[in-house]
Amino acid sequence: MQLRRSPEFANLSVVEMDRLLASVQIKEFHRGQVLFDQGDPRNYYYYILSGIVKTFHWSEDGDEQLYLYVRPHKGFPYIGLFEDQLYSYTAQTMTKVRLAVFPIEVYEKAVRSSPAMGIAVIKEMSRIIQSEEAQLRSMVTTSAKSRVWNAIWYIGQQIGEPKDDGTTLIPYPITLIELSKISGTTRETTSQMVAELVGEKRILYNRKFFLILENG
């Protein structure tokens, strides 16, 4: 099974891996489906076999506040591991996805049983915190163009594919509405700023796909 070759589980013993696999369910979801809502009981751990998932908070005003994009061969949630009884954010599919789904108590037991896996989890949590801090810093500007550019760059860092020519392709469709939520601008302003960035040859945008031409 693909999971046996995954870095996430590479340090588990055969016995530990067999125990984990005995509990796994492989599920597929269409684009736009909610896997869990903020405040739902935290019952499962998800590992992405294919596709992209976005996770975000709901603010008190009912607005989305982006937390993280999760790419293939990554898992979630890490925040609240061993402690929280409820999910602290919402997870929604951005594409068709295929997931390995584990009962959270089984996954947590596996982490406890493997010091190397525990270290990997700590490193992943550190990466998530750094990513969130970088996003917050990038959005602290009054310039709409800077916020839109920073949002595109942030997405590129999360799920982009670097090319040999130095460009970065975001190989998943990003709508202007999605981008406006991340950048904190209106859809109309986002559209105008994207057009200006295209005109400045900093990005290409075609059929909802971004190609980042500029390195930061």
C-alpha atoms as one frame of an Amber mdcrd trajectory, in Angstrom:
protein
   0.000   0.000   0.000   1.144   3.547  -0.776   1.047   4.496   2.912   3.886
   2.081   3.720   6.187   4.126   1.461   5.125   7.481   2.886   7.696   9.485
   4.922   4.902  10.177   7.424   4.868   6.522   8.470   8.348   5.379   7.455
   9.606   5.017  11.036   6.846   2.732  12.244   7.634  -0.928  12.828   5.870
  -3.550  10.732   3.626  -4.402  13.696   2.769  -0.738  14.340   2.121  -0.106
  10.653  -0.117  -3.168  10.370  -2.092  -1.981  13.406  -2.532   1.447  11.832
  -3.554   0.045   8.452  -6.129  -2.214  10.075  -8.077   0.905  11.056  -7.713
   2.959   7.873 -10.511   3.833   5.458  -9.769   5.110   1.951 -12.330   7.713
   0.922 -12.851   9.990  -2.077 -14.520  13.403  -2.020 -15.544  15.815  -4.739
 -14.363  19.419  -4.891 -16.067  21.739  -2.403 -17.031  19.134   0.184 -16.540
  19.938   3.870 -14.626  17.189   5.687 -15.306  18.705   9.086 -16.421  22.034
  10.514 -14.791  24.168  13.159 -16.212  22.938  16.466 -17.045  19.401  15.309
 -15.810  16.483  17.461 -12.173  15.753  16.544 -12.621  12.092  15.649 -10.328
  11.526  12.667  -6.875  12.152  11.277  -6.651  12.582   7.485  -3.747  11.852
   5.142  -3.998  13.142   1.562  -3.214  10.595  -1.133  -4.192  12.947  -3.970
  -5.775  16.377  -4.322  -5.724  19.546  -2.210  -7.551  20.514   0.978  -7.791
  23.999   2.470  -8.240  24.573   6.179  -9.544  27.845   7.590 -11.070  29.490
  10.636 -14.425  31.239  10.740 -14.150  34.680  12.323 -16.770  36.044  14.716
 -18.164  38.006  11.766 -18.602  34.809   9.749 -15.678  35.473   7.393 -13.121
  32.901   6.319  -9.623  33.382   7.699  -7.217  31.181   5.769  -5.095  28.828
   7.810  -3.332  26.425   5.472  -3.431  24.590   2.186  -2.597  20.893   2.521
  -0.987  19.126  -0.429  -0.696  15.415  -1.267   1.355  13.258   1.109   0.589
  15.544   4.043  -1.766  14.972   6.962  -4.040  16.988   9.241  -5.048  18.050
  11.834  -1.917  18.549  13.911  -3.163  21.464  15.984  -4.788  20.065  19.116
  -3.103  16.668  18.896  -3.468  14.752  22.205  -5.463  17.633  23.746  -8.419
  19.102  21.885 -11.775  17.380  21.740 -13.015  19.598  18.882 -11.585  20.644
  15.526 -10.237  24.191  15.730 -10.820  24.929  12.043 -12.848  23.834   9.004
 -11.419  21.599   6.264 -12.795  21.739   2.723 -11.672  20.053  -0.487 -10.325
  22.314  -3.249 -10.183  19.507  -5.791 -11.320  15.937  -6.003  -9.365  14.244
  -3.213  -8.486  10.736  -2.097  -7.827  10.405   1.608  -6.647   7.835   4.105
  -8.817   8.339   7.204  -7.735   7.064  10.638  -9.541   7.191  13.985  -7.688
   9.935  15.858  -7.000   7.747  18.900  -5.312   5.121  16.689  -3.120   7.744
  15.027  -2.169   9.324  18.355  -1.239   5.891  19.718   1.053   5.337  16.725
   2.746   8.692  17.341   3.275   7.812  21.008   4.802   4.461  20.084   7.422
   5.902  17.702   9.829   8.630  18.896  10.912   9.254  15.290   7.313   9.749
  14.216   6.801  12.086  17.169   9.751  14.186  16.005   8.269  14.305  12.492
   4.971  15.561  13.929   6.763  18.292  15.915   8.593  19.411  12.770   5.334
  19.549  10.829   3.653  21.605  13.550   6.608  24.004  13.490   6.271  24.351
   9.720   2.550  25.106  10.068   3.188  27.805  12.687   5.899  29.418  10.543
   3.591  29.373   7.525   0.770  31.030   9.436   3.117  33.708  10.788   4.442
  34.379   7.278   0.897  34.791   5.976  -0.025  37.238   8.734   3.106  39.320
   8.072   2.459  39.385   4.339  -1.081  40.724   4.801  -0.076  43.657   7.035
  -0.066  46.283   4.290  -2.504  48.918   3.072  -1.592  48.272  -0.560  -4.212
  46.127  -2.297  -1.726  45.090  -4.976   0.785  43.983  -2.355  -1.852  41.943
  -0.525  -2.971  40.228  -3.734   0.624  39.563  -4.793   1.518  38.264  -1.325
  -1.536  35.984  -1.352  -0.518  34.497  -4.712   3.038  34.055  -3.467   1.760
  32.427  -0.265  -0.324  29.921  -2.226   2.672  29.208  -4.430   4.775  28.419
  -1.382   2.059  26.116  -0.049   1.070  24.070  -3.092   3.124  25.399  -6.023
   5.481  23.363  -8.195   8.860  25.019  -8.906   9.930  24.759 -12.538  13.433
  24.490 -14.001  13.159  28.017 -15.453  12.649  29.533 -11.984   8.895  29.993
 -12.292   6.344  28.390  -9.965   3.140  26.799 -11.218   0.119  26.532  -8.932
  -1.313  23.357 -10.518  -4.752  23.714  -8.989  -7.490  26.189  -9.980  -7.652
  29.318  -7.819 -10.671  31.539  -8.443 -10.565  35.291  -7.982 -13.151  34.917
  -5.212 -10.828  32.499  -3.399  -7.912  34.878  -3.872  -9.956  37.831  -2.613
 -10.713  35.978   0.634  -7.030  35.290   1.205  -5.888  38.801   0.352  -8.702
  40.586   2.188  -9.757  42.562  -0.894 -13.000  42.649  -2.868 -13.436  40.430
  -5.889 -13.401  43.485  -8.178 -10.191  44.846  -6.649  -8.577  41.416  -6.812
  -9.441  41.143 -10.511  -7.910  44.578 -11.190  -4.737  43.805  -9.236  -4.301
  40.434 -10.972  -4.608  42.194 -14.341  -1.934  44.710 -13.287   0.390  41.941
 -12.070  -0.067  40.145 -15.395   0.705  43.393 -17.213   3.886  43.779 -15.144
   4.873  40.218 -16.138   5.024  39.063 -12.530   2.402  36.352 -13.072   0.353
  34.604 -15.710  -3.283  33.725 -15.018  -5.167  31.495 -17.427  -8.282  29.411
 -16.785  -7.888  29.886 -13.009  -4.278  28.649 -13.009  -1.447  30.891 -11.792
   2.142  30.816 -13.001   4.412  32.933 -10.786   7.153  34.486 -12.920   8.924
  36.456 -10.196  10.835  35.051  -7.220   9.338  36.950  -4.282
